[in-house]
Amino acid sequence: MTAPEAPRARPRRGAPAPLLVAAAVALVVLALAAALLGHPTRTASAPAPASTAPGRTAAPLPFTWSIGSQLWEGGCGHTYLVNRAPRAVAPPPVAADSGAWAGTNGAVHGGEALVRITVQGRSPSDAVVLHALHVRVVDRAAPLPWNAYRMDNGCGGAVTPRHFAVDLDRPRPLARPVDGLDASGAEVRKIPAVSFPYKVTSSDPEELLVSARTAGCDCRWYLELEWSAGGRTGTVRITDGGKPFRTSGTRGRPAYVHDSAEGRWITDSDSGQTG
């Protein structure tokens, strides 16, 4: 007599392979969608947090300032470097038209640049204190190999105003106060230099004259004016219309003066002047 046969286990039905793949893909898609919906601020296009509250703007300066950057010593003496032959350079202008002349001829201040800064407060009673004037050289290269054109032919003024002298050839130029001289009277009178701080109001503005000189560089530079008023402090950058001032040395360059009688530029040696 044989033992009874054990019941056979019913085989499990497995899901078809294509259905398994489709289900896995669907799960992945759902997981990605959930992740994106759960973190909407991590997208690449999300803006960075603002450093200040929306709508806030910087308070205006408690003073106004303006510059004159095409000044001549005594109103008549100045040198420009121009990358043109004498026959291609216009005759020297009057001092009031110097800016237009320099722009037309592509001229750069030669040896010295005079900059006048006029600062005026906005209030007649709340003074603004000007604490310091700093010089920043942003580029220093060899002097330009251009011709030097002098705007004068033996010019001199009776009054040398007090000013701030800047030596651009120094590694860290400083604005140094210098006395002026008044030779308009019987005796020469010294005009004492005034150091910082200054105070300005709307009714009491201040003019700061800067003389920046160089013999050995083509320098691009700007100024920084430190101020305080009503519990506020700050520094304003003084530039030439948004660009650095530019001054280049003239040592060894051919120098010319204008002969008004002949209507042409002649060399210093021909005119009897020294460069």
C-alpha positions as CSV (number, residue, x, y, z in Angstrom):
1,M,0.0,0.0,0.0
2,T,1.5,3.3,-1.1
3,A,1.4,6.6,0.9
4,P,-1.1,9.1,-0.3
5,E,0.3,11.8,-2.6
6,A,0.9,15.2,-0.9
7,P,-1.3,17.9,-2.3
8,R,0.5,20.1,-4.8
9,A,1.0,23.8,-4.0
10,R,-0.9,26.1,-6.3
11,P,1.7,28.2,-8.3
12,R,1.6,32.0,-7.7
13,R,0.8,34.2,-10.6
14,G,3.5,36.9,-11.0
15,A,2.7,40.3,-12.5
16,P,3.6,40.6,-16.1
17,A,7.0,42.4,-16.6
18,P,5.6,45.3,-18.5
19,L,3.2,46.2,-15.7
20,L,6.0,46.1,-13.1
21,V,8.1,48.6,-15.1
22,A,5.2,50.9,-15.6
23,A,4.4,50.9,-11.9
24,A,8.0,51.7,-11.0
25,V,8.1,54.6,-13.4
26,A,4.8,56.0,-12.0
27,L,6.2,55.8,-8.5
28,V,9.3,57.7,-9.5
29,V,7.3,60.5,-11.2
30,L,5.0,60.8,-8.2
31,A,8.0,61.1,-5.8
32,L,9.6,63.8,-8.0
33,A,6.3,65.8,-8.2
34,A,5.9,65.6,-4.4
35,A,9.4,66.9,-3.9
36,L,9.0,69.8,-6.2
37,L,5.6,70.8,-4.8
38,G,6.9,70.6,-1.3
39,H,9.9,72.9,-1.9
40,P,8.8,75.7,-4.3
41,T,11.5,78.2,-3.1
42,R,14.5,76.1,-4.1
43,T,14.0,76.5,-7.8
44,A,16.8,78.2,-9.7
45,S,14.7,81.2,-10.6
46,A,13.8,82.1,-7.0
47,P,15.2,85.5,-6.1
48,A,17.8,86.0,-3.4
49,P,16.6,87.5,-0.1
50,A,16.7,91.3,-0.2
51,S,19.2,92.9,2.1
52,T,16.9,95.7,2.9
53,A,13.1,95.9,3.3
54,P,11.3,96.3,-0.1
55,G,10.6,99.9,-1.0
56,R,13.4,101.3,1.2
57,T,15.8,103.7,-0.5
58,A,19.0,105.3,0.7
59,A,18.5,108.7,2.3
60,P,19.8,111.6,0.2
61,L,23.1,113.3,1.1
62,P,22.6,116.3,3.5
63,F,24.7,118.4,1.1
64,T,25.3,118.9,-2.6
65,W,28.7,118.9,-4.4
66,S,30.0,119.9,-7.8
67,I,33.4,120.0,-9.4
68,G,35.4,122.0,-11.9
69,S,38.0,119.8,-13.5
70,Q,39.4,121.9,-16.4
71,L,40.9,124.7,-14.3
72,W,44.1,126.6,-15.3
73,E,46.6,128.1,-12.9
74,G,45.9,131.8,-12.6
75,G,43.2,131.4,-15.3
76,C,45.8,131.1,-18.1
77,G,48.5,128.6,-17.3
78,H,48.1,124.9,-18.1
79,T,49.6,122.1,-20.1
80,Y,47.8,119.3,-22.0
81,L,49.1,116.2,-23.6
82,V,47.6,115.5,-27.0
83,N,48.3,112.5,-29.3
84,R,48.4,114.7,-32.4
85,A,50.9,116.6,-34.5
86,P,50.9,120.4,-34.0
87,R,49.2,121.1,-37.3
88,A,46.2,118.9,-36.2
89,V,45.7,120.7,-32.8
90,A,43.3,123.6,-32.5
91,P,44.6,126.9,-31.1
92,P,44.4,127.3,-27.3
93,P,40.9,128.3,-26.1
94,V,40.0,130.8,-23.4
95,A,39.9,129.2,-20.0
96,A,36.1,129.0,-20.0
97,D,36.1,126.8,-23.1
98,S,38.9,124.5,-21.9
99,G,36.6,121.5,-21.3
100,A,35.3,121.5,-24.9
101,W,38.8,122.0,-26.3
102,A,40.2,119.1,-24.3
103,G,37.3,116.9,-25.3
104,T,37.7,117.7,-29.0
105,N,41.5,117.2,-29.0
106,G,41.5,114.1,-26.7
107,A,43.7,116.0,-24.3
108,V,44.9,114.8,-20.9
109,H,46.2,117.0,-18.1
110,G,50.0,117.3,-18.4
111,G,52.0,117.4,-15.2
112,E,49.2,118.9,-13.0
113,A,45.4,118.7,-12.7
114,L,43.5,121.4,-10.8
115,V,40.1,120.3,-9.4
116,R,37.8,122.6,-7.5
117,I,35.1,120.9,-5.3
118,T,32.2,123.1,-4.2
119,V,30.2,121.7,-1.2
120,Q,27.0,123.2,0.1
121,G,24.7,122.1,2.8
122,R,20.9,121.7,2.3
123,S,19.9,123.4,5.6
124,P,20.7,126.9,6.8
125,S,21.0,125.7,10.4
126,D,22.1,122.1,10.4
127,A,25.7,122.0,9.5
128,V,27.5,119.2,7.7
129,V,31.0,118.5,8.9
130,L,33.6,117.6,6.3
131,H,36.3,115.5,8.1
132,A,38.9,114.4,5.5
133,L,39.7,114.2,1.8
134,H,41.4,111.0,0.6
135,V,43.1,110.3,-2.7
136,R,42.7,106.9,-4.5
137,V,44.9,106.0,-7.5
138,V,43.1,103.3,-9.5
139,D,45.6,102.9,-12.3
140,R,49.2,103.8,-12.7
141,A,51.1,103.5,-16.0
142,A,54.1,105.0,-17.8
143,P,53.6,108.7,-18.8
144,L,51.9,109.1,-22.2
145,P,54.4,109.5,-25.1
146,W,52.4,112.4,-26.5
147,N,53.2,116.1,-27.4
148,A,52.8,118.7,-24.7
149,Y,50.8,121.8,-25.5
150,R,51.0,124.8,-23.2
151,M,48.0,127.1,-23.0
152,D,50.0,130.2,-22.0
153,N,53.1,132.0,-23.3
154,G,54.5,133.6,-20.1
155,C,51.4,133.9,-17.9
156,G,51.3,134.6,-14.2
157,G,48.7,135.5,-11.6
158,A,48.8,137.8,-8.7
159,V,47.0,135.4,-6.4
160,T,47.8,131.8,-5.7
161,P,44.9,130.4,-3.7
162,R,45.3,128.0,-0.8
163,H,44.8,124.5,-1.9
164,F,45.5,120.8,-1.2
165,A,48.6,119.5,-2.9
166,V,48.6,115.8,-4.0
167,D,51.8,114.0,-5.2
168,L,50.5,111.2,-7.4
169,D,54.0,109.7,-7.7
170,R,53.9,108.7,-4.0
171,P,52.8,105.1,-3.3
172,R,50.0,106.5,-1.1
173,P,49.2,110.1,-2.1
174,L,47.8,112.4,0.5
175,A,45.9,115.7,0.2
176,R,48.2,118.1,2.0
177,P,47.0,121.7,2.9
178,V,49.2,124.4,1.4
179,D,49.2,128.1,2.0
180,G,48.3,130.5,-0.8
181,L,49.9,133.9,-1.7
182,D,48.4,137.2,-2.6
183,A,50.8,139.4,-4.5
184,S,48.2,141.9,-5.7
185,G,49.2,144.6,-3.1
186,A,52.4,146.4,-2.2
187,E,53.5,143.4,-0.1
188,V,53.0,139.7,-0.7
189,R,50.5,138.4,1.8
190,K,50.2,134.7,2.8
191,I,46.8,133.1,2.7
192,P,46.9,130.5,5.5
193,A,45.9,127.0,4.6
194,V,42.9,125.5,6.4
195,S,43.0,121.9,7.5
196,F,40.0,119.7,8.1
197,P,37.4,119.6,9.5
198,Y,35.2,122.1,7.7
199,K,31.5,123.0,8.3
200,V,29.1,123.8,5.5
201,T,25.4,124.9,5.4
202,S,23.2,126.1,2.7
203,S,24.2,129.7,3.4
204,D,27.9,128.9,4.0
205,P,29.4,126.7,1.2
206,E,33.0,125.7,0.9
207,E,35.4,125.4,-2.0
208,L,38.2,122.9,-1.9
209,L,40.9,123.3,-4.5
210,V,43.1,120.2,-5.2
211,S,46.4,120.4,-7.2
212,A,47.4,116.9,-8.3
213,R,50.8,116.6,-9.8
214,T,52.9,113.9,-11.4
215,A,56.2,113.6,-13.2
216,G,56.5,109.8,-13.5
217,C,53.1,108.3,-14.2
218,D,49.9,108.3,-16.3
219,C,47.6,108.2,-13.3
220,R,43.9,107.7,-13.0
221,W,42.5,108.8,-9.6
222,Y,39.5,109.9,-7.6
223,L,38.8,111.6,-4.3
224,E,36.8,110.5,-1.3
225,L,35.2,113.1,1.0
226,E,34.3,112.0,4.6
227,W,31.3,113.7,6.2
228,S,28.9,113.6,9.2
229,A,25.6,115.3,9.9
230,G,22.7,114.8,12.3
231,G,24.0,111.4,13.6
232,R,24.8,110.2,10.1
233,T,28.3,109.5,8.6
234,G,29.4,108.7,5.2
235,T,31.9,109.0,2.4
236,V,31.2,110.4,-1.1
237,R,33.3,109.6,-4.1
238,I,34.4,112.6,-6.1
239,T,35.0,111.8,-9.8
240,D,35.1,113.5,-13.2
241,G,31.5,112.8,-14.3
242,G,31.6,109.2,-13.1
243,K,35.1,108.6,-14.4
244,P,38.5,108.9,-12.7
245,F,40.5,112.0,-13.1
246,R,43.6,111.6,-15.3
247,T,47.0,113.2,-15.1
248,S,50.2,112.3,-16.9
249,G,53.8,113.4,-16.6
250,T,55.4,115.5,-19.3
251,R,59.1,115.0,-18.7
252,G,61.0,114.6,-21.9
253,R,58.0,115.3,-24.2
254,P,58.2,117.8,-27.1
255,A,56.6,121.0,-25.8
256,Y,54.7,123.6,-27.9
257,V,53.3,127.0,-27.3
258,H,51.0,128.9,-29.7
259,D,52.3,131.8,-31.8
260,S,49.2,133.9,-32.2
261,A,51.0,136.2,-34.8
262,E,51.7,133.3,-37.1
263,G,48.7,131.3,-36.1
264,R,50.6,128.0,-35.4
265,W,52.2,125.9,-32.7
266,I,55.9,126.4,-32.2
267,T,58.4,124.7,-29.9
268,D,59.4,126.2,-26.6
269,S,62.9,126.8,-27.9
270,D,61.6,128.8,-30.9
271,S,59.5,130.9,-28.5
272,G,62.2,131.5,-26.0
273,Q,60.2,129.7,-23.3
274,T,61.4,126.6,-21.3
275,G,59.3,123.4,-21.0
